[in-house]
Amino acid sequence: MRQQTRELALASVLGALAVLFLFLGGVLPLALYACPLLASVCLLPVREECRASYQWCCFFAAAILGLLLGPDKESALLFCFLGYYPLLQPSLDAIGSRALRFLTKLGLYVLAVGAMYALLVFVFRLDAVTAELAATAPWLIAATFALGAVLTLVFLLAAVKLCAAMEGAAVIALTGAFCAALLTWGAWRKLNDQPVMVLLCAALLAMLAVAAHLALLSIRPGRVSKVLEPMLADMWNYDLLTAMAWEDKAWSGGYLVVMALVSRLESFPQVIALKLFDLVCQTLAALAVLNLAAKRGAKPGAAILGMFACVLAPTMLLNAGCWAQCDAMFAALTLWGLYLLMDDHPVWGSILWGMAAATKLQSVFIFPLLLVFFMQRKVSIRHILALLAAFIAFQAAFLLDGQGLAAVFGRYAMQIDEAAYGDVGLADHAAGVSGLMTTASVREFSGMGMYLGVACSLMVVFAMLHAHSEPDGDTMLLGALLLAAGLPLILPQMNARSLYLAGMLAFAAANNPRRMAAALALELVSLCSYMEAIFSFTVLPMQALSLIAIAAAVVIAMELLRKLKSGAKEAVCHEGGA
């Protein structure tokens, strides 16, 4: 008991001394960075003499009191984000590898400082801090950029080293530079009035995203080496038209055109070319997310974070850089089509949606929104005809090959037919209602799932049309997200990539903790499904993933209802005021 009292008294006294230092940090000149350091030093005797619970209580008490009593919040926040280091140091020093130990400490520092100043600039919006960083501390800006540049350069060199043995290294480098430039340009358009450091950080994120994709180019999972590569080799043996109208029912016309063109390459690895094409499409899809987020009224910083999430999220990296699937292409077409429809460009929006449907059938998940646009008089019959014309034009190879429209639509019927997947059925690593069923139950549910999906789509459209106010950009985005996230959980013949489009829409719509939690939940479910489908590695059982995915869809549905109710209240208040 006496020892416990002694430890408590020591922690209290040193905690009070730390608070005093934090107070002096806002009073004494040139003590902004020195006083948080001295406050952190006060924790060293606490670490040596007191138990762990007293150590962390001392830190948290000093941090809270420093924020409340300290005249300079920047100095207090420095202690909050970095002052705990003496308590973590023994655990960090216990890491065996010297390189890993150094990178862990460096990463902790960079993340802590970055999070702190992001909080000051974007959340608290302290103009004084922004002006100080931009005007009075150019050396700090330069040092931050230099540190980020060094780390990014190391990653880039590692990626280039992996790609150096490949043929066409120059093409790989130019494609990566092009994609990084597009992402940087998109961020610059939204942040052209922000400090230079913010723009430089955006450029670093763009280079890091591209480097991560390039580092995955050499990976050839089983489905690439056993299915995709032999298919491209077979296409080489036929003429271009026959290749574009390939008989494999698992592929649709839009991506078959790309694959047929790639199969003509002789001096460049075909799969690598396909992955580079997917990287470009992924970049374009991320730019669409940036514009969709801005359309719903997101702040520039939030919109840019959504854009970079679409190229840095693990599932996005695996899909384009590793798996070489058509999802990036159809997502880019679908998202840009949605943006153009919301931005009153119905002709081009309808054309892009027609091209998306010709690329992958799952793009039609958000097509029920056409009814909303139609009732808003943003879309007419001629725009629907333009959509159909674009769809048929992208399937022209089948028509020229003599297969006719019946073969085109029959291909889509085969894709959703249970026999097309053999014994896999609904449970092709796909979370949802099927993940909670046995194989026999899945087959019985297959027919009913189609009708249930149509019914749910009509319910979403009905709710949006019968709102008291016209759906705004945020409401339309939430509706698209609910359709893209909810339907794959109900409809038959889904796979591990079924939530790909929903993940991008979730990043575009995330403007509060609930939506962000739903976005992260969808990303977790997709990542676990990807790991099982690509590498046969089970992270979580399918039942757990299904419950998480359903919970995320419920949260999104509640967000849409909340948005519609708030719009109704605003409309009533407006009418009452009038």
N, C-alpha and C positions, 0 to 999 in steps of 0.2 A: 504494500500500500504506500509506504514511504517512497519507494522508487518510482511508483506511478505518479505520485504528487510532484516529485522532483522533476520528472520529465515534462509534466504538464506545465509547471512553472517556467522551466527553461524555454519551452516552445512558445509560451505566451509572451515572455520578455523579448525574445528574438523576433517574434512576429510583430510586436509593437515597434521594435527598432526598424524593421523592414518598412512598415507603414510610414515612419518618420522619414526615411530616405526617399520614399515615393513622394511625400509631400514636398521635400526639399527639391525634388526634380523639377517641379513647376515654379519654384521660387528663385533658385540660384541660377545665374547665367551659365550657359555651357554645361549644365548638369543634366540635360535631357536624357542622354544615353548613359552617363556615369552612375547616376543614382539608381536606376533599375538594376544595374550590375551589382552595386553595393547591397541592395536589398536582397538580391539572389544569393550573395555571399553569406548573408545571415542564416541561410538554410543549411550551410555546411555543418555547424555544430549540432543543429537539430538532427541532421541525418546521422551523425556519429553517435549521439547520445540518446535519442528518443526512438520509440517504436514507429513503425510505418504509418499507423493511423494518425499519430500526433504530427508526423512530418507533413502529411498532405493536408491535415486540418490547419496547420500553421500557414502553409502556402495559400490555400483558398481564402482563409480569413484575411491575410495580408493583401491578397489580390482584390477582394471585394471592398475592403476598407480603403485601399489605395484608389480605386475607381470612384468611390463616394467622396473621399476627402481631398484627394489630390487635385490641385488646380490645373495641371496639364494632363489631359486624358491620354495623349500619345505616350507620355512617359509611363503612366500606369498600365496601358495596354502592352507596352514592351515587356513589363514584368509578367503580365497575365499570359502572354504567348511564349515567353522564353525563360521566365524566372524559375520554372520547375526543373531546369536542366540538372542542377546538383542532385536532385532526387532520382533522376533517371540515369545519371552517369554510371553507377555501378552495373546496372543491367546492360547498358550499351557497351561498356568495356568488356563484358563477359562474352561478347560475340567473338567466335574463334578466328574467322578470316579477317585479316587486316583491311583488305579492300572493301569487304562488305561492311565492316565496322565504320570505315571512313564515309562510305556512301550513305549509310544509315544516318549518321550524325549530320552530314551535309544536307541530305534530303529533309530531315526534321527541321533544320534551320531555315531552309528555303521555303518549305511549306508554311512554317509558323509566321515568318516575316511577310510572305505573300498574302496569307489569310488576314493578317492584322491590317495591312495597308489596303487590301480590298474592302475590308469592313469599314475602315475610315473613309475611303473615297466613295464607295458605291452604296453603302448602307446608311452610315451617319452623314455622308455627303458633306464632309468638312472641307469647305473651299480653301480655308487657310492651309491645311495640310497639302492639298493639291497644288496650290500656288507655291508653297515652300519647296515641294519636290521638284516642281518645274523650273523655279527661278533661282533658288538659293542653294540648291544641292546638286549641281550638275555632275559632280564627281560620284555621288551616290547613284544617280541614274546610269552613268557610264559603268560603274562597278557592277551594278545589278545586271545590266545588259551583257557585260563581258562574262559574268559567271554563267548566265543562262546560255550565252553563245558557246562557251566552252563545253558545257554539258550536252547541248544539242549537237555540237560538232562531233563529240565523241560518239554519240548515238548514230549520227549520219555516217561517220566513217565505218562504224561496225556494220551498218546496213549496206554501204557501198562495197565493203570487203566481202560480204556474203553474195553480192550480186556481180562481183568482178569476174568470177569464173563463168558467168553466163554470157551467152552471145548477145550482142547488142547492148552492151553496158551504157553506151551513149544515149540510146533511145530510152532506157530506163531512167537515167539521170534527167533527161529533158522532160519526160513525162512527170517525174516527181517535182521538178522545178515549176512546171506549169501549174500543177495542182496546188503547190504551196503559194504561188503567186495569186491564184484565184481566191484562196482562203484569206490571204492577207489583204487583198483588194476589198473583199466583202467586209472585213473588219474595219478597214480604213474608212469605208463609206459611212459606217455607223459611228465611228469614233474620231472623226476628223477634227473635232473641237476638244479632244482630250489631251492630256500631257503626252509628251513624246514617249515616256517610259511605258505607258499603257499600250501605245501602238507597237512598240518594240516587243513587248510581251506577247501581243497577238501574233506578230510575225514568228516569234520563237515557237509558239504553240502550233502554228501552221507547219513549220519545218519538222517539228517533233511528230506530228500526225503523219506526215508523208514518210518520214524515216521509219516509223513503226510499220506502215504498210509495206515499204520496200524490204524490210527485214523478214517479212513472211513470204516473199515471192518464191523462195526455194523450197518451201514446205509443200509436199505432195501427199495429202491424206489418201486413204484408200479409195474413196469415191472419185477422186481426181485421177489417180493412176490406173484404176480398174475400169472406170466408166468414161470419163471425159476424154482422156488422152487417146484411147482406142477409137472413140467416136470421131475425133478430129482426124485421126489417121485414115479412117474409112472414108470420110468426106473427101479427102485428097484424091481418092481413086475414082470419083465421079465428077461430072461437070458441075458448074456452079449452080445452075438452076435446080438440079436434082438434090444437091446439098442443102439448098435453101428450103426445099420441100421434104426434108428428111422424114423417114418413116417412123422414127422413134416418137411415140405418143407422149412422152414425158416433157417434151419441149414444144413451145409455141413459136409462132412465126417470127415475132420480132427478134428474139435472141438467136433463133436459127440463122437469120440473115447475118448477124455478127459472127457467129461460129463458122458459117460457110466462108465468109471473107477471111477470117483468121486461118482457116485450114489451107488457104492458098499460099501462106507464107512458107518460104523455103529456108531462108538464111536467119530466121529469128524463131526462138522457141514459141510454139503456138500457145501453150498454156500460160506462159509468162505474158504474152500479148493480150490474152483474154483477161488476165488479172489486172493489167495496166488499164485496159478499157473499163473494168469495174471500178478501179480507183478514180478515174475521171468521172464516172457516173456517180460515185459516192460523194465526190467533191461537189458536183452540181446539186445533188440531193441536199447536202448540208447547206448550200447557199439558199435553196428553197426554204429550208427550215428557218434560216436567218430572216428571210422576208416574211414568212408566215408569222413568226413571233413578233416582228415589228408591226404586222398588220393587225394583230390582236391588241396592240398597244403596249408591248413590252418595252422596258427601258433598254437602251443600246447594250449595256453590259450583260443583261440577262439574255438578250437575243444572240449575242456573240457566244456566250457560254453554251447555249443550245446548239449553235452551229458546230462548235468544236466537240461537243459531246457526240455528235453524229459521225465524227471521223476518229474519235479516240476511244469510244466505248468498245469493250472487248468483242462484242458480237459483230460490230461494224468492221473491226479489223479482221476477224476471222472470216467473215462472209466474202469480202472483196479480196483481201490479201492472201487468203489461204484456200478457200473453198471454190472460188471462181464461179459463183452462181449468178442467175439473172436478176436477183433481187435489187441490186443497186440501180440497174437500168429501169426497171418498172417503177421503183420508188421515186427516182428523179422525175420521170414523166408524170406520175400521179401527183406528186407534191407541187410541181410547177403548174400542172393543170389546175389544181385546187387554188393556188395563189392567183392565177390569171382569172379564174371565175370569180373569186372574191374581189379582185381588182377591176371588175367590169371589162374584161377582155374575153367575152364568151366564145368567140370563134376559135382563137388559139387555145384556150383552155379546153374546149371540146375536142379539138384535134389531138392534143396531147393525151387526153383521157382515152381516146380511141386507140392511139399508139400503145398506151400502157396496157389496155385490155388485150391487144394483140401480142404483147410481150409475156404477160402472166395473168392468169385468170383472177388471182386474188386482188387485183386492182379494183374489181367491181364491188368490193366490200363497201367502199364509200360512194358508189354511184347513186344510192338512194338520195343523196343530197341534191341530185339533179331535180327532184321534185320540189325541194325547197327553193332552189334557184328559179325554177319554172314559175312557181307561185309568186316569187318576188319580181317576176318579169325580167330577170337577168338572163334567162335562157329561153329560147323559143324552139319551135319545131325544126327550123332550119339549122340550129346549132346541134340538135340531136342527130340530124341527117349528116352534118359534118363529122360528128363522132363516128357514126357508122361507116362513112366513106373512108376515114382515116384507118379504121379497123380493117376494112377490106383491102385497102391499099397496102397495109403492112403484111397482108396474107396473099399478096399478088403471086408469089412464087407457087403456091398451091394451085391457084387458078391457071397459071401458065403451064404448069406441069400436068394439067388435065384432071386434077383431083376434084375440083368444084367446091362450092360452099358447103355441101353436105359433109365432105371430108374435113373441112375446117372446123365446123361445129362438132363433128363426131370426135375430133381430137380432144376437144374440151370435155366432152362427155366421158371419154376414156380416162381423162385425168381425175375425174371425180367418181369413177366407177370403182367399186370395191375390188373387182377382179384385176384391175390394173396394178394393184399393190400386193397381190397374192395374200399371204397370211398376215401381212403387216397391218392392214386395215386402218382404222382411225389412229391407232397408237404408234405412228411412225415418229417416236420421240417427241410427240406433241402434247403439251399440257392442255387441260380443259376437262370437259365433261367425260370424254373418252378415257382420260387418265384415271378416273375413279371407277371404271367399269372393268369387268372381265371381258375376254375376247368374244364370248357368245353374246353378252349384253351389248357390246359395241356394234356387232353386226345387226342386231335387232333395232338399235337406236339409229342406224345409218339413215334409213328412210325418213324417220320422224325428225331427225336433225335438220334436214333441208327445210321442211315446213316451219320448224321452230325458228330457224335463222331468218326466214322471210318475215315471219310474224314480228320478231324483235326489230328488224329493220323498219317495218312499217310503224311500229310503236314509237321509235326514235323520231321518224319524220313527222308523225302526227303530233307529238309533243312540241316539236320546233315550230310547226305551222300554226298551232293553236295557242302560241304564246301571245300575250297582249302587245308585245312590242316586236318589231322586225328583228330577226336574229342578226347580231353584229358579228364582227370578225372573230371574237373570242368564242361566241356561241357556235358558230360554224366549225371552228377548229375543234371544239369539244365534241360536237356531233360526229365529225370525221374520226376523232380518236376513239369514241365509244364504239362506232361501227367496226373500225379496224382492229380494236382490241377484243370486243365482245364476240363478234361472229366467228373468229377462229376457235373460240372455246366451245362453240355449239355445232358448227357445220362438220360434215364428214370429210375424211381424207385430208386432214391437216398434217403438217410435218414440222420439223424443228424450226424452220424458217418462217412459220406462219405469222409470227408476231413482229417481223422485221419492220414493216410499215408502221405498225402501232408504236414501236419504240421511237421512231423518228418523230411522229406526231406528238408523242408524250413529251419529248424534249422541247418541242415548239410551244406546247401549251402550258408547261410548268411555270406557274407564277405564284405558287404558295406551297407550304409544306405538304399539304395533302396530295396535290398533283405531283410534286417532286417524289413523294413516297411511292405513288403509283408508277411513275416512270422508272424508278430504281427497281421496283418489284418486277416489272415487265422485263427489264434488262437482266435481272437475276434469273428469271425463268428461262429466257432465251439463251443465256450463257450456259446454264446447266444442260439444256436440250442440245446445244451445239457440241458441248464436250462429249456427250453420249453418242451423238450422231457421227461426229468426225473421228473422235479418238477412242470411242467405246469406253469412256470413263464416266462412271456414275457418281455425281456429286450429291444429289438429293433424290430420293425416290420420286417417281412420277406422281404419286398421290399427293405428296407435299407440294410439288411444283404446281399441280392443278389447283389446289386450294389457294396458293399464293396468287396465281393468275386470276382466278375467279374473284378473289378479294380486291385485286387491283381494278378489275372491270367494274365492280360494285362501287368503289370509290369514284371512279370516273363518271358513272351514271349519277351518283349523288351530286357531284360537282356540276353536271349539266342541269339537273333539276334545280339546284341552288341558283345557278345563273338564270334560268328561265323564271324562277320566282322573283328574283331581284329585279329582272326586267319588267315583270308584271307590276310590281310595286311602284317602280319608277313611272310606268305608264299611267297608273291610277292617280298618283300624286300630280302628274302633269295635267291630267284631265280635270282633277279637282281644282288645281290652281287656275286653269283656264276658265 
